[in-house]
Amino acid sequence: MTMDAITPPMAPERAREIAASFDLRALPRDFYDNPFPVYAALREQQPVRRMPDGSWFLTRYADLCAVYRDAQSFSSDKKVEFTPKYGEGAPLLAHHTTSLVFNDPPLHTRVRKLIMGALTRRAIAEMEPGLVTLVDGLLDAIEQRGGGDLIEDFAAAIPVEIIGNLLGVPHDERGPLRDWSLAILGALEPRLTPEQEESGNRSVTEMLEYLRGLVARRRREPGDPEHDVLTRLILGEGGEQLSEHELLQNCIFILNAGHETTTNLIGNALVALQEWPQEKQWLLGAIGRDAGAAALEPVLSTAVDEFLRFESSNQLGNRRAVRPVTVGGVDLPEGALVTLCIGAANRDPAQFEHPDVLDLRRENNRHLAFGFGIHQCAGLSLARLEGRVAIGRFLARFPGYRLTAVPKRGGRARFRGFLHAPFAVA
């Protein structure tokens, strides 16, 4: 299988053609396969581009950082943007306008503080032995079958269990979580199909119904708030408590936020190593030389951050200007809707040398895969741990793994990953 079979190249003239009429709501098929040449053309021609719907699309690293830093001028609240998209009273609207990531202080501050209290460095370190056991169990099953699917049988199975553990979801009740998550996050795509809308609304409704029962059980039998995020959210802290609506919607957010993005990190990394065999050989050599976990951690940490930069799990972010503001030399009016293209910023040559090259030894890799500023991903340390353990142990066990068919991408602009990646172990 050749590198081109996985990520097909795009001719410069084709990239410029798509960029010239760029519209997130009408993207051609070849964009989803390889959006990065289009992002490069936009960065060069119109780094702050006015979109057909009147919104603005940003592709430069420096401009994204400027917006992330200025939380006073740029709101994360999505009520104005999402009300016409989902409609008044829609379950999707109620969810996405209450979740942590799509809110401003004070709600954002209250929820984030409660979540971060259960994601301390010590708490995450204590998760590692259980994570290793989980990963090794998945690898045992793969070895018995002689292969499988990198996504279904490995990458997607890890975060579902980790986030399920954080919220104390019983193992035999975790079956629907992945499908619910994919449907709810899929409804965030710039162009919403009737099927995505129906599936997303149904999934929010079903998830809320399940969580009401889970919360009621936890109120009767609280867990350890130092490790059980759900108990911590129920109890509150410092006199701050969430309403039942806020609590349930942010449980959905936690289950979803740590799920697809981490699945994509692991899946994208293992597929990228098939496209970049020299980097794979270097990483295998490093793993072979430094068998000890402590010695391996910095090597794998650097590699994970490069995977995150190179194929960011979450490619797009959004803000709304609450006052007139200038970004990248362009004046934006009050109320301007802004799309932050994380995938483009992480390939900006003004910030990264040879940005289109996967370099697992890249130093000073200040990528934006986790965002930046007050909305930087609350679970970034947990995601990095999952990436290190999953990728490192997979490679140590199956250094000769190979894809047996062209992987199937998710076909989405916001979340970049694969739905299927069949493989065999040597």
N, C-alpha and C positions, 0 to 999 in steps of 0.2 A: 504494500500500500504506500503510495507516494504522499508527500506533504500536500501537494496540490489537490489530492482527492479529498482532504479534510477541510482545508481552508483555501478555496479556489482564488487565484490571483484576480485582480481587477485592473484593467488597462487604465492608464491615467486619463485618457479622454472620456472613458465611461464614468470614472469618479467625478470628473468636472461636470459632466452632463447631469448626473444625479444631484450634485451640489447646487447647480444653477437653478434647479426647480425644487429644491429640498423642501419636503413637507412631511412631518412625522406621521401625519394621518393618511399618507398615500405613498408608502415606501415600496420600491420594487423588490422582487424576490432576491436578486443578487446582493442587495444591501445587507440583508439579514445574514447571508453567508459570510460576508467580509465587509463590515462597515468602515474599517479604519482608513482605507484610501479616500472615502468620501469625507470623513472627518478631517483628514489632512487637507483636502481641497478647500473645505469650509474655513479651516484655520488660516489658510493662505489668502483666500479671497474675501470672505465675509465672517470674521471671527465673532462678531456680534450681529447675527443675521435676523432680520425681521421676517417672521413666518407668515404664510398666507392667512392664518387666523388672527394675526395681530400680535402674537406672542414673540418672544425673543429667544434665540438659541445660541448658547455660548460654548466655545470650543477651546479657548486658551486656558492654560493652567493658571496664569496670574489672575485672569478675570474671575475664574471660579473661586480662587482663594479670597479675592476681594469681596465677593458676594457672601461667602461663608463667614468671613470676619464681621460683616456689617449686619448683625441680627436686628439692629434698630431700624434699618432701612428696608430689609428684606424679611418678610414674614413666611413662616412655614405653615401657617394656618390655611387649610384648603377648602373652607366653606364656600368662598366665592367661586373657586374654580370647579369644585366637585358637585355643587348643587345642580347646575344645568346638565352636567354629565350624567348623574345617576337619578336625579329627580327627587323632589321632596318626599320624605317618608320611606325612601328605599333603604333596605338593610345595609347595602354597600356604603351609602352616604353616612348613615349613623356610625358605621365602623370606622371608615377612613378619616372622618373628621373628629374622632375622639382618641385615636391611637397616638402614642407618644411622638412618633416621627412627624406627624402632620399637625403639630400644635406648637404654640408659643408658650413662654412662661405666662401665668404661673402653673397651668396644668402640666406642661412639659417638665418644669422643675420638680414638681411634687412626685410625678411618676418616675422620672429618671433617678431621683434620689433613692426611692424605695427599691428599684431594680438594682442599682449599683451597690446597695448595701448587701445584697446577696451574691454579688459577683466580685468580691474582693480577691486580691492576689492569693490569699491563703485558701479561700473557698475553691478557686479554680485549680490550684495545685492539688487539692484533695480529690478533684474529679479525675485526675490523670490515671490512677490505677484502674478505675472502672472503665475508662475510655479504652485503655490498652486491652483489657479483657474483652470488651465489645468488639474492637477491631480484629483481634486475633480470632475470635469466634467466626466472624464473617469471612476471614481469610481461610480458616479451616474448611468452611463449607465450599468456598471457591475451589480450593485444592482438590477436594473430593470430586467435584464436577468437572475439573479440568478447565474451568473458565466460567463465563457468565456474562453479565452486563455490568459495566463499570458504574452505571448510574443506579439501576434498580437494586443490584445485589451488593453494592458497596457504598458509593457516595451518598445516596439518599437515605440509606439505612442508619447512618451515623447520627446526623443532627436530630432526626426524629426521636431517637432514644435519649440523646443528651438533653434536649429541651423538654421531652416528656419527663425525664428525671427531675429537672429543675422545678417543674410545676407539680410533680407528684402525680402524673397521670398513670393509672394502673396499666401494666404492659398489655393486658388483654383488651384494653380500650383504645389503643393507639392506631388501629387499622385505618380509620378514615382520615387521620390528620394530614397525610401528604396530599391527598386529593382535594381536601378542603383548602389547604394552603395554596396549591397551584391555581385553584379557581379564583380565590380572593385576590391574590397578587396578579393573576392574569388580567383582572378587570382594571388594573392600573395602566394598561397599555394606552398609548395616545389615541388609537382608534379602537373603539369598543364595539365588538360585534354583538348582535342580539343574543347569540349563544353564550358568549362570555358574560354578558350582563345577567342572563337568567341563571347560569351556573354560579356566578359570584354571589348573587342575592340569596340563592338557595343554600349555598355553603355557609354564609354568615348566619342565616337563620338556624341551620342544623348545629353549627358550632356553638352558638349561644345557648341553645337548648341543652346541649351536652354539658357546657361549662356551668350552667346554673346548678345542675345536680352535683358536679364536682366541687363547686364552691360551698354548697350546703353541707356536703360531707366534711369538708375541711374546717368549716366553722364548728362543727360538732367535735371533730378530732384534729386539732391544729398540729402542724408539723414543727420542725425546728426552723425558726425564722432566719437563722444564720445560713441555712442551705436551701430552704424551701421558699422559693420566690412567691408562690401563691399565698402561703401563710403570711409572709411579710407584707404583701399587698393588702391582705384582709385586715391585719392588725394595725397597719399604718405606722407612723413614726413621728415623734415630737408633736403629738396632737393633730397631725395631718392624717386624714383618712379619705379614701376614694369613695365616691358614690358607687352604688351597685352597677350602674351603667358604665362608669369609667373603669371599674374593676374588670368587668366581663370583656369589654372591648380591648383593654390592654392585655388581657390574657390571650386573646386572639392574636394581637400584635406580636407578643413574645413568641408564641408558637410558630408564627409565620416568618418573623424577621430572622430568626436564627436557623431557619430550615432551608429555604431554597438558595439563599446566598452561599451558605456553607456547602450545600450539595454541589453548587456550581464551582466553587473554589476547588474542591477535590476532583470533580469530574474534568473540569477544564485543565487542571494541572496534569493529570495522567494522560489526557489526549495530547496536550501540548508536547509532552516528552516524546511522543511518537513522531511528532512533526520536527522536533529538534533533537535528533539522536546524539549529537555531540554533547549537548547539555545533559541528556540522560546518562551518557557514559561517565561524564564528570561527576554527576551526583551519586551514581552507583559506586564510583571509586571512592568518593568521600565517605559514603556510608560504610564501605568495606574497610577503610582505613581506621575510622573512628567508631568502633562498635559500641562504646559506652554511651548511654543516653545523654549524660552531661556534656560530653564532647560533641555529640551530634546536634544538640539544640541550636547553637548559633548557625551552623551550616543550614539546617532545615528552616530556621527562622528567616534567614536571608532569602532562601529559595521560595518560601511561601509568600513573602512580600513581593517578590518578582512575579510570581504567578498572579497575584492580586492586581498588580500594575498592568501586566501584559494583557490579560483577559478579565477585566473587572466584572465580578458577578453582577453588580448593579451598575448599569451604564448611564442612567439618567437620574437627575434630581430636579426638584422644582422649588421656586420661590415666587413671591408676589411683592412688588415694590409698594411700600406703604407711603412713599413720598417721592417726588422727582429726584433722580439720582443719575450720576454719570458712571458708566462702566466701559472700560476699554476705549475711552474717547467718544462714546456714543451716549447721548442723553436719552434716558428712559423716563416716561411719564409716570406719575402716581397711578397705581393699579396695574402696571405692566406685569404680565406673567412671563416668568423667565425659566427656561429649561437649562439646567447645568449638565453639560455632556462630560461625565466623568471618564467615559471611555476615550474621548478625544484628549482631554487634559492629561491623562496618564500616558499618552503617546506624543506629548508636545516636545519637539526637539529643543525648545528654549529652556526646558527643565531637565530633560533626560537625554543623555548621549546615546545615539543609535537607538531611538525609542522603539523601532519595529523589530528589534532583535531581542530574543529571550536570553537574558544573561543572568544566570543563577548566582553569580558572584557580585552582582551590582551593589555598590555601596551608596550610602546617603539616599536611599530610595524613599523619598517623601511623597509617595503616591496618595491619591485621594479616594481609594476604593472604600474606605470607611467614612468618607466625608471629612469634615473639618469644623472646628468651632464648637458651639454649644450643642450641636446635633450630631457630633461625631458618634459613631456606632457604640452603644453601651456595651455590646458583647464582643468587642474586637479582640480582647485577650483570649476569650473562650474560642472564638473562631480560629485564631492563630494556633491555639493548642490542638484543636481538632485537625487542622490542616497538617501540622507537624507530625502528629501521631499517625494519622491515616496514610499520608503520602510516604512517610519514612518507613513504616512497617510493611506497607504494600510492596515497595521497591525491594526491601530486604528479603521478603519472602518470594517475590516473583520478578526477579530482574529481567527475565526474558519475555515478559508478557507482550502480546501483540494484538492489535485490533484485527478482527476477522471480517468486518464489514465497515463501510463508511458510516461514521456516527451520525445520528439524526439530531439536528439542532432543535431548540425549542421554538425558533421562529418568532422571537419577540425582540423588540427594540430596547425595552427597559432592563429586563433580566437576561443576561447572556449565559447560556449553558446548553447542555445536551439532554435530550429525553432518553436516548438509548445510545450505547456504545458497546456493542458485542466484542468480546475478547477471549483469547485462549491463553493459558499459561504454558510455558515451555516445559 
